[in-house]
């Protein structure tokens, strides 16, 4: 890990992820979580204030970057929380362990997202839900072309973040069916502001 990735990148990512439109998106989906929750790519804990403490028993947040987690200002007295440094491609949990798995702005960055989705499917309970809010491939062909042109540069300097991933396809190609999904451009650069959010279940 170079100095940029260790010191500057966490600051830039944290700043980008807590802009008002993205915080409003988090507020739409996070209160849906219940029971024992796994949060993929917890980062600096920006989702944590939005969990419904009457519905959530425990949250385990994973992230490969301790530098990102060090930016958090979360009050752990609200519910039991544990941070584990690990990637999503190999989860250190038993099968059917979680009632919910949450991913916000993480599928864009996970190197092997298919393996990560397989692991999510493995650790989620039979009746559990996958809650997501992700930016990705835009339906506008002009925007999509620009996404494809810029993505190599964007991912290099954005910590592996890809702006052109087909989020619905990633989810449904890995053993999930959409329960509910919304999508639209949110305020911001069009190449990085087309978002998908909702819930999915295993089949």
C-alpha positions, 0 to 999 in steps of 0.5 A: 500500500502506497502513501496515497492509498494509506493516507489520502485515498481514505479521506477522499473516499469518505468525503465523496461518500458522505455528500448529501445525495448519497446520505439521503440514499442511505436513509432510504434503505438502511432502516429496512435492516433487522436482526443480525446484520452484516454490512459489506464495505462498512468504510467509515460507518456512514450507514450506522446512524440510520439503523433502526435500533428497535429492529437491529440486534447486532451488526458486524461490519467488514472492510479490507481498509482499517484506514477507512474505519479509522475515520468513523465517529460511531457511538457503539452504545446504540447496539452491539457492533463489531468491525472485522478487517476482511474482504467480501470474497471470503467471509469468516462466518457460518452458513445462514448466519445473518438475517440481513446483508447490507451493501452500499457503494461497495459492489463497485469496488470489490475486485471479485464481485461474483465470489463476494455475491456467492459468499453473501448468498452463503451467509444469509439466512433462508428468509433473509434479505440483501439490502443494496444501494449502489451506483453503476451502469447508466441506461443512457447510451451517451453516459454509458459510453463516457463511463466506459471511457473514464472507468480505467482512470477512475478506478485507478485513482478511486481505490478500485471503484468502477462506475460502469458495473451492471448492478442488477445483473451482478445481483441476479446472476448470483442466486438472488431475485429482486424483491424491490428495486428503484433506479435513477440519476441522483444529483452529481456527475452523471457518469457516477450518479446513476443508482440502484437501490432495493432488496433481493432474496435468495432462491 
